[in-house]
Amino acid sequence: MRFTKMHGIGNDYIFINCFDEIVTNPERLAIVMSRRHFGVGSDGLVLIEPSSMADFGMRIFNLDGSEAEMCGNAARCIGKYVYERGLTKKTEISLETKSGIRNMELNLQEGKVNRIRVDMGSPELDPNKIMVDLPGEIVLQHRMQILGQEWNVTCVNMGNPHCVIFVPDPEIIDLPTLGPMFENHPLFPRRTNVEFVRVIRRDILQMRVWERGTGETLACGTGASAAIVAAVLCGLSDRTAQVKLPGGNLELCWDASDNHVYLAGPASFVFDGEWLESTYY
């Protein structure tokens, strides 16, 4: 089975072109292929599929085998893949995801895709729809106790659930300890992604992320989208800002005219390969 390794500012995935390949057990395949020392090594597995609703379809499986609803970095990688591998000549592409249709604009330089802008859709703030076990219409700076310390959390759904926490310095956060405690807290019955965010300026945010089902990653597009929404709601940033992540920078805009969040950044090929293991079931 042929595959391609790609990344969006360090958020790396294994992509399988399901126009040519058949994957019958993606949950198990994601686990074995994503292993860093025994497999390809990645943050998860992404299937590029035909769609009756859009130009292409995307399914995402975390390295623990759970299926995610949306991923901004993976979406940008698909935009680059389908154009540069000749699956389309369009520079405006629609993508079917588990969280709905997402539209992308491809920016070309010398025939190659060097930047992709993704319409991430409107943020969902209703706790019932985010799957946060709290009353009210919004979770804004809600106080939580973790390890005897008080944290103020703001919850946003960008196709998948996020818990955003503003801190003085994300670099000193013990993310391997705190990340799983937030992810699996009873407040989040379907678990959550967790972002620790520093406001450098009103137009620059710094972020580290703990992804549900994966752990710490170098970047998260839906997380960056949730971060700017939370920052605006808390009065900490403008609607257009750069989000600095360990793997690189993303450009975010929460457009007041249509309430959509727009994410822009690069995507990169790493290598192509052939998966030889046939006993992953």
C-alpha positions as YAML, in Angstrom:
chain: A
units: angstrom
residues:
- id: 1
  name: MET
  ca: [0.00, 0.00, 0.00]
- id: 2
  name: ARG
  ca: [1.41, 3.36, -1.03]
- id: 3
  name: PHE
  ca: [1.40, 6.29, 1.37]
- id: 4
  name: THR
  ca: [2.77, 9.82, 1.65]
- id: 5
  name: LYS
  ca: [4.18, 11.51, 4.75]
- id: 6
  name: MET
  ca: [3.32, 15.22, 5.00]
- id: 7
  name: HIS
  ca: [3.25, 17.89, 7.66]
- id: 8
  name: GLY
  ca: [1.70, 21.28, 8.34]
- id: 9
  name: ILE
  ca: [4.31, 23.19, 10.39]
- id: 10
  name: GLY
  ca: [5.36, 19.99, 12.16]
- id: 11
  name: ASN
  ca: [1.91, 18.45, 12.65]
- id: 12
  name: ASP
  ca: [2.74, 15.29, 10.69]
- id: 13
  name: TYR
  ca: [0.38, 12.76, 9.18]
- id: 14
  name: ILE
  ca: [0.44, 9.70, 6.96]
- id: 15
  name: PHE
  ca: [-1.78, 10.27, 3.92]
- id: 16
  name: ILE
  ca: [-3.32, 7.47, 1.88]
- id: 17
  name: ASN
  ca: [-4.90, 8.17, -1.49]
- id: 18
  name: CYS
  ca: [-8.10, 6.12, -1.34]
- id: 19
  name: PHE
  ca: [-8.78, 6.78, -5.01]
- id: 20
  name: ASP
  ca: [-6.04, 4.18, -5.56]
- id: 21
  name: GLU
  ca: [-5.81, 2.25, -2.28]
- id: 22
  name: ILE
  ca: [-8.31, 0.37, -0.11]
- id: 23
  name: VAL
  ca: [-8.15, 0.72, 3.68]
- id: 24
  name: THR
  ca: [-10.51, -1.62, 5.53]
- id: 25
  name: ASN
  ca: [-9.45, -1.02, 9.14]
- id: 26
  name: PRO
  ca: [-8.20, 2.57, 9.45]
- id: 27
  name: GLU
  ca: [-8.48, 2.61, 13.25]
- id: 28
  name: ARG
  ca: [-5.97, -0.22, 13.63]
- id: 29
  name: LEU
  ca: [-3.82, 0.96, 10.73]
- id: 30
  name: ALA
  ca: [-3.49, 4.40, 12.32]
- id: 31
  name: ILE
  ca: [-2.11, 2.83, 15.50]
- id: 32
  name: VAL
  ca: [0.51, 0.67, 13.85]
- id: 33
  name: MET
  ca: [1.62, 3.12, 11.16]
- id: 34
  name: SER
  ca: [1.85, 6.06, 13.55]
- id: 35
  name: ARG
  ca: [4.30, 4.36, 15.93]
- id: 36
  name: ARG
  ca: [7.54, 6.33, 15.92]
- id: 37
  name: HIS
  ca: [9.96, 3.40, 16.17]
- id: 38
  name: PHE
  ca: [8.03, 0.47, 14.71]
- id: 39
  name: GLY
  ca: [5.99, 2.21, 12.03]
- id: 40
  name: VAL
  ca: [6.24, 5.31, 9.87]
- id: 41
  name: GLY
  ca: [5.85, 7.69, 12.81]
- id: 42
  name: SER
  ca: [3.21, 10.44, 12.78]
- id: 43
  name: ASP
  ca: [0.49, 12.25, 14.70]
- id: 44
  name: GLY
  ca: [-2.05, 10.12, 12.87]
- id: 45
  name: LEU
  ca: [-3.48, 8.77, 9.63]
- id: 46
  name: VAL
  ca: [-5.46, 10.72, 7.02]
- id: 47
  name: LEU
  ca: [-7.51, 9.18, 4.22]
- id: 48
  name: ILE
  ca: [-8.11, 11.19, 1.03]
- id: 49
  name: GLU
  ca: [-11.41, 9.89, -0.32]
- id: 50
  name: PRO
  ca: [-13.98, 10.50, -3.04]
- id: 51
  name: SER
  ca: [-16.96, 12.58, -1.95]
- id: 52
  name: SER
  ca: [-20.46, 13.03, -3.31]
- id: 53
  name: MET
  ca: [-20.76, 16.36, -1.47]
- id: 54
  name: ALA
  ca: [-17.42, 18.05, -2.18]
- id: 55
  name: ASP
  ca: [-14.34, 17.83, -4.38]
- id: 56
  name: PHE
  ca: [-12.65, 15.47, -1.93]
- id: 57
  name: GLY
  ca: [-13.31, 13.80, 1.40]
- id: 58
  name: MET
  ca: [-11.05, 13.58, 4.45]
- id: 59
  name: ARG
  ca: [-11.07, 11.15, 7.38]
- id: 60
  name: ILE
  ca: [-8.58, 11.59, 10.23]
- id: 61
  name: PHE
  ca: [-7.50, 8.98, 12.76]
- id: 62
  name: ASN
  ca: [-5.38, 9.88, 15.77]
- id: 63
  name: LEU
  ca: [-2.42, 7.73, 16.78]
- id: 64
  name: ASP
  ca: [-4.61, 5.98, 19.36]
- id: 65
  name: GLY
  ca: [-7.03, 4.94, 16.59]
- id: 66
  name: SER
  ca: [-9.82, 7.34, 17.53]
- id: 67
  name: GLU
  ca: [-11.38, 9.32, 14.70]
- id: 68
  name: ALA
  ca: [-11.18, 13.11, 14.75]
- id: 69
  name: GLU
  ca: [-13.74, 15.42, 13.19]
- id: 70
  name: MET
  ca: [-11.45, 18.06, 11.70]
- id: 71
  name: CYS
  ca: [-7.80, 19.08, 11.36]
- id: 72
  name: GLY
  ca: [-6.68, 22.35, 9.79]
- id: 73
  name: ASN
  ca: [-3.11, 21.21, 9.18]
- id: 74
  name: ALA
  ca: [-4.21, 17.97, 7.53]
- id: 75
  name: ALA
  ca: [-6.69, 19.89, 5.37]
- id: 76
  name: ARG
  ca: [-3.91, 22.16, 4.10]
- id: 77
  name: CYS
  ca: [-1.77, 19.12, 3.33]
- id: 78
  name: ILE
  ca: [-4.63, 17.62, 1.31]
- id: 79
  name: GLY
  ca: [-4.91, 20.85, -0.66]
- id: 80
  name: LYS
  ca: [-1.25, 20.62, -1.61]
- id: 81
  name: TYR
  ca: [-1.45, 16.87, -2.29]
- id: 82
  name: VAL
  ca: [-4.44, 16.87, -4.63]
- id: 83
  name: TYR
  ca: [-3.12, 19.78, -6.68]
- id: 84
  name: GLU
  ca: [0.52, 18.76, -6.99]
- id: 85
  name: ARG
  ca: [-0.31, 15.07, -7.54]
- id: 86
  name: GLY
  ca: [-2.68, 15.93, -10.38]
- id: 87
  name: LEU
  ca: [-6.00, 14.99, -8.77]
- id: 88
  name: THR
  ca: [-7.33, 18.46, -9.56]
- id: 89
  name: LYS
  ca: [-6.43, 21.62, -11.43]
- id: 90
  name: LYS
  ca: [-8.64, 23.79, -9.23]
- id: 91
  name: THR
  ca: [-7.16, 26.28, -6.79]
- id: 92
  name: GLU
  ca: [-10.43, 26.57, -4.87]
- id: 93
  name: ILE
  ca: [-11.28, 23.21, -3.36]
- id: 94
  name: SER
  ca: [-14.11, 21.93, -1.17]
- id: 95
  name: LEU
  ca: [-13.37, 19.21, 1.37]
- id: 96
  name: GLU
  ca: [-15.89, 16.97, 3.13]
- id: 97
  name: THR
  ca: [-15.02, 16.33, 6.79]
- id: 98
  name: LYS
  ca: [-16.91, 14.84, 9.73]
- id: 99
  name: SER
  ca: [-17.57, 18.42, 10.89]
- id: 100
  name: GLY
  ca: [-18.95, 19.56, 7.53]
- id: 101
  name: ILE
  ca: [-17.69, 21.00, 4.25]
- id: 102
  name: ARG
  ca: [-14.53, 23.10, 4.44]
- id: 103
  name: ASN
  ca: [-13.39, 25.32, 1.55]
- id: 104
  name: MET
  ca: [-9.75, 26.02, 0.73]
- id: 105
  name: GLU
  ca: [-7.90, 28.50, -1.45]
- id: 106
  name: LEU
  ca: [-4.50, 27.47, -2.84]
- id: 107
  name: ASN
  ca: [-1.79, 30.05, -3.44]
- id: 108
  name: LEU
  ca: [0.70, 29.01, -6.13]
- id: 109
  name: GLN
  ca: [4.31, 29.92, -6.67]
- id: 110
  name: GLU
  ca: [6.06, 28.54, -9.76]
- id: 111
  name: GLY
  ca: [3.39, 25.88, -10.13]
- id: 112
  name: LYS
  ca: [3.65, 24.65, -6.54]
- id: 113
  name: VAL
  ca: [1.29, 25.23, -3.64]
- id: 114
  name: ASN
  ca: [3.13, 27.39, -1.13]
- id: 115
  name: ARG
  ca: [0.23, 28.56, 1.05]
- id: 116
  name: ILE
  ca: [-3.28, 27.32, 1.75]
- id: 117
  name: ARG
  ca: [-6.13, 29.30, 3.30]
- id: 118
  name: VAL
  ca: [-8.85, 27.20, 4.93]
- id: 119
  name: ASP
  ca: [-12.32, 28.36, 5.89]
- id: 120
  name: MET
  ca: [-12.61, 26.68, 9.30]
- id: 121
  name: GLY
  ca: [-16.28, 27.61, 9.68]
- id: 122
  name: SER
  ca: [-18.06, 29.31, 12.55]
- id: 123
  name: PRO
  ca: [-17.00, 28.62, 16.14]
- id: 124
  name: GLU
  ca: [-19.54, 26.80, 18.30]
- id: 125
  name: LEU
  ca: [-19.78, 28.16, 21.86]
- id: 126
  name: ASP
  ca: [-22.82, 26.32, 23.22]
- id: 127
  name: PRO
  ca: [-21.57, 23.91, 25.95]
- id: 128
  name: ASN
  ca: [-24.14, 21.29, 24.93]
- id: 129
  name: LYS
  ca: [-22.81, 21.25, 21.38]
- id: 130
  name: ILE
  ca: [-19.16, 21.36, 22.46]
- id: 131
  name: MET
  ca: [-19.88, 18.48, 24.88]
- id: 132
  name: VAL
  ca: [-18.92, 20.36, 28.04]
- id: 133
  name: ASP
  ca: [-20.83, 19.36, 31.16]
- id: 134
  name: LEU
  ca: [-21.70, 22.90, 32.25]
- id: 135
  name: PRO
  ca: [-24.89, 25.00, 32.17]
- id: 136
  name: GLY
  ca: [-25.28, 28.29, 30.34]
- id: 137
  name: GLU
  ca: [-24.72, 29.53, 26.80]
- id: 138
  name: ILE
  ca: [-20.91, 29.87, 26.84]
- id: 139
  name: VAL
  ca: [-17.91, 28.63, 28.84]
- id: 140
  name: LEU
  ca: [-15.84, 31.77, 29.31]
- id: 141
  name: GLN
  ca: [-12.98, 31.81, 31.83]
- id: 142
  name: HIS
  ca: [-14.58, 29.01, 33.85]
- id: 143
  name: ARG
  ca: [-12.57, 28.16, 36.96]
- id: 144
  name: MET
  ca: [-11.23, 24.61, 37.27]
- id: 145
  name: GLN
  ca: [-9.04, 22.97, 39.88]
- id: 146
  name: ILE
  ca: [-6.27, 20.71, 38.58]
- id: 147
  name: LEU
  ca: [-3.45, 19.51, 40.85]
- id: 148
  name: GLY
  ca: [-4.46, 22.02, 43.48]
- id: 149
  name: GLN
  ca: [-4.10, 24.95, 41.08]
- id: 150
  name: GLU
  ca: [-6.85, 27.13, 39.68]
- id: 151
  name: TRP
  ca: [-7.15, 27.44, 35.89]
- id: 152
  name: ASN
  ca: [-9.52, 29.62, 33.86]
- id: 153
  name: VAL
  ca: [-10.76, 27.78, 30.79]
- id: 154
  name: THR
  ca: [-12.66, 28.98, 27.73]
- id: 155
  name: CYS
  ca: [-14.27, 26.31, 25.55]
- id: 156
  name: VAL
  ca: [-14.72, 26.49, 21.78]
- id: 157
  name: ASN
  ca: [-15.68, 23.91, 19.18]
- id: 158
  name: MET
  ca: [-13.99, 24.31, 15.78]
- id: 159
  name: GLY
  ca: [-15.33, 21.06, 14.40]
- id: 160
  name: ASN
  ca: [-13.76, 19.37, 17.42]
- id: 161
  name: PRO
  ca: [-13.76, 20.45, 21.10]
- id: 162
  name: HIS
  ca: [-11.11, 22.74, 22.59]
- id: 163
  name: CYS
  ca: [-10.30, 24.01, 26.05]
- id: 164
  name: VAL
  ca: [-8.22, 27.22, 25.89]
- id: 165
  name: ILE
  ca: [-6.22, 28.42, 28.90]
- id: 166
  name: PHE
  ca: [-4.30, 31.70, 28.96]
- id: 167
  name: VAL
  ca: [-0.99, 31.51, 30.82]
- id: 168
  name: PRO
  ca: [2.08, 33.76, 31.27]
- id: 169
  name: ASP
  ca: [4.40, 31.27, 29.53]
- id: 170
  name: PRO
  ca: [3.35, 28.04, 27.77]
- id: 171
  name: GLU
  ca: [6.96, 26.86, 27.67]
- id: 172
  name: ILE
  ca: [7.09, 26.19, 31.42]
- id: 173
  name: ILE
  ca: [3.80, 24.26, 31.51]
- id: 174
  name: ASP
  ca: [4.20, 20.57, 32.42]
- id: 175
  name: LEU
  ca: [2.16, 19.54, 29.40]
- id: 176
  name: PRO
  ca: [2.71, 15.74, 29.65]
- id: 177
  name: THR
  ca: [1.15, 15.87, 33.13]
- id: 178
  name: LEU
  ca: [-1.51, 18.54, 32.70]
- id: 179
  name: GLY
  ca: [-2.58, 17.68, 29.15]
- id: 180
  name: PRO
  ca: [-4.09, 14.25, 29.92]
- id: 181
  name: MET
  ca: [-5.74, 15.59, 33.09]
- id: 182
  name: PHE
  ca: [-7.64, 18.23, 31.14]
- id: 183
  name: GLU
  ca: [-8.29, 15.95, 28.17]
- id: 184
  name: ASN
  ca: [-9.92, 13.27, 30.33]
- id: 185
  name: HIS
  ca: [-11.56, 15.51, 32.94]
- id: 186
  name: PRO
  ca: [-15.21, 14.58, 33.74]
- id: 187
  name: LEU
  ca: [-16.19, 18.06, 32.57]
- id: 188
  name: PHE
  ca: [-15.50, 16.81, 29.01]
- id: 189
  name: PRO
  ca: [-17.44, 13.55, 28.50]
- id: 190
  name: ARG
  ca: [-16.02, 13.10, 24.98]
- id: 191
  name: ARG
  ca: [-12.56, 14.36, 25.98]
- id: 192
  name: THR
  ca: [-11.09, 17.61, 24.69]
- id: 193
  name: ASN
  ca: [-8.08, 19.21, 23.02]
- id: 194
  name: VAL
  ca: [-6.18, 21.58, 25.31]
- id: 195
  name: GLU
  ca: [-4.36, 24.82, 24.38]
- id: 196
  name: PHE
  ca: [-2.10, 26.82, 26.68]
- id: 197
  name: VAL
  ca: [-1.83, 30.30, 25.18]
- id: 198
  name: ARG
  ca: [0.26, 33.39, 25.88]
- id: 199
  name: VAL
  ca: [-0.78, 36.78, 24.52]
- id: 200
  name: ILE
  ca: [2.42, 38.43, 23.31]
- id: 201
  name: ARG
  ca: [0.58, 41.28, 21.63]
- id: 202
  name: ARG
  ca: [-2.98, 41.77, 20.49]
- id: 203
  name: ASP
  ca: [-1.92, 40.45, 17.09]
- id: 204
  name: ILE
  ca: [0.51, 37.71, 18.22]
- id: 205
  name: LEU
  ca: [-0.33, 34.63, 20.30]
- id: 206
  name: GLN
  ca: [1.99, 31.83, 21.40]
- id: 207
  name: MET
  ca: [0.56, 28.37, 21.94]
- id: 208
  name: ARG
  ca: [1.31, 24.81, 22.98]
- id: 209
  name: VAL
  ca: [-1.28, 22.13, 22.41]
- id: 210
  name: TRP
  ca: [-2.24, 18.75, 23.80]
- id: 211
  name: GLU
  ca: [-4.36, 16.96, 21.20]
- id: 212
  name: ARG
  ca: [-7.10, 14.56, 22.14]
- id: 213
  name: GLY
  ca: [-6.06, 11.02, 21.28]
- id: 214
  name: THR
  ca: [-2.53, 12.01, 20.25]
- id: 215
  name: GLY
  ca: [-0.71, 14.04, 22.92]
- id: 216
  name: GLU
  ca: [1.51, 17.05, 22.39]
- id: 217
  name: THR
  ca: [1.92, 18.06, 18.76]
- id: 218
  name: LEU
  ca: [4.02, 20.76, 17.16]
- id: 219
  name: ALA
  ca: [0.95, 22.49, 15.72]
- id: 220
  name: CYS
  ca: [-2.85, 22.32, 15.64]
- id: 221
  name: GLY
  ca: [-4.96, 24.27, 13.16]
- id: 222
  name: THR
  ca: [-8.29, 23.84, 14.93]
- id: 223
  name: GLY
  ca: [-6.52, 24.65, 18.20]
- id: 224
  name: ALA
  ca: [-5.07, 27.87, 16.77]
- id: 225
  name: SER
  ca: [-8.56, 28.74, 15.52]
- id: 226
  name: ALA
  ca: [-10.03, 28.10, 18.96]
- id: 227
  name: ALA
  ca: [-7.26, 30.18, 20.54]
- id: 228
  name: ILE
  ca: [-8.03, 33.32, 18.56]
- id: 229
  name: VAL
  ca: [-11.76, 32.95, 19.21]
- id: 230
  name: ALA
  ca: [-11.13, 32.57, 22.94]
- id: 231
  name: ALA
  ca: [-8.69, 35.49, 22.95]
- id: 232
  name: VAL
  ca: [-11.19, 37.77, 21.23]
- id: 233
  name: LEU
  ca: [-14.01, 36.69, 23.57]
- id: 234
  name: CYS
  ca: [-11.79, 37.43, 26.58]
- id: 235
  name: GLY
  ca: [-10.81, 40.85, 25.17]
- id: 236
  name: LEU
  ca: [-7.16, 39.84, 24.79]
- id: 237
  name: SER
  ca: [-6.55, 40.01, 21.03]
- id: 238
  name: ASP
  ca: [-7.68, 41.46, 17.74]
- id: 239
  name: ARG
  ca: [-9.67, 39.37, 15.27]
- id: 240
  name: THR
  ca: [-6.61, 38.95, 13.05]
- id: 241
  name: ALA
  ca: [-3.48, 37.55, 14.63]
- id: 242
  name: GLN
  ca: [-0.47, 35.34, 14.12]
- id: 243
  name: VAL
  ca: [-0.35, 32.20, 16.25]
- id: 244
  name: LYS
  ca: [3.16, 30.99, 17.02]
- id: 245
  name: LEU
  ca: [3.48, 27.25, 17.61]
- id: 246
  name: PRO
  ca: [6.54, 25.03, 18.22]
- id: 247
  name: GLY
  ca: [6.47, 23.92, 14.56]
- id: 248
  name: GLY
  ca: [5.93, 27.34, 12.98]
- id: 249
  name: ASN
  ca: [3.41, 30.14, 12.56]
- id: 250
  name: LEU
  ca: [-0.17, 30.30, 11.33]
- id: 251
  name: GLU
  ca: [-2.21, 33.32, 10.26]
- id: 252
  name: LEU
  ca: [-5.71, 33.48, 11.76]
- id: 253
  name: CYS
  ca: [-8.68, 35.74, 11.16]
- id: 254
  name: TRP
  ca: [-12.07, 35.55, 12.87]
- id: 255
  name: ASP
  ca: [-14.09, 37.48, 10.32]
- id: 256
  name: ALA
  ca: [-16.85, 39.57, 11.88]
- id: 257
  name: SER
  ca: [-18.79, 39.74, 8.61]
- id: 258
  name: ASP
  ca: [-19.57, 36.02, 8.35]
- id: 259
  name: ASN
  ca: [-18.45, 34.73, 11.79]
- id: 260
  name: HIS
  ca: [-16.06, 32.29, 10.11]
- id: 261
  name: VAL
  ca: [-12.48, 31.64, 11.19]
- id: 262
  name: TYR
  ca: [-9.90, 31.60, 8.39]
- id: 263
  name: LEU
  ca: [-6.57, 29.83, 8.80]
- id: 264
  name: ALA
  ca: [-3.59, 30.22, 6.46]
- id: 265
  name: GLY
  ca: [-0.21, 28.54, 6.37]
- id: 266
  name: PRO
  ca: [2.07, 26.17, 4.46]
- id: 267
  name: ALA
  ca: [2.09, 22.40, 3.97]
- id: 268
  name: SER
  ca: [5.03, 20.18, 3.06]
- id: 269
  name: PHE
  ca: [5.77, 16.79, 1.57]
- id: 270
  name: VAL
  ca: [8.25, 14.66, 3.52]
- id: 271
  name: PHE
  ca: [8.45, 11.38, 1.59]
- id: 272
  name: ASP
  ca: [6.51, 8.69, -0.24]
- id: 273
  name: GLY
  ca: [6.64, 5.07, 0.84]
- id: 274
  name: GLU
  ca: [5.14, 1.62, 0.57]
- id: 275
  name: TRP
  ca: [3.66, -0.06, 3.63]
- id: 276
  name: LEU
  ca: [4.69, -3.72, 3.57]
- id: 277
  name: GLU
  ca: [3.15, -4.97, 6.81]
- id: 278
  name: SER
  ca: [0.06, -7.01, 5.97]
- id: 279
  name: THR
  ca: [-0.86, -8.25, 9.47]
- id: 280
  name: TYR
  ca: [-1.97, -4.96, 11.06]
- id: 281
  name: TYR
  ca: [-5.46, -6.33, 11.67]
...
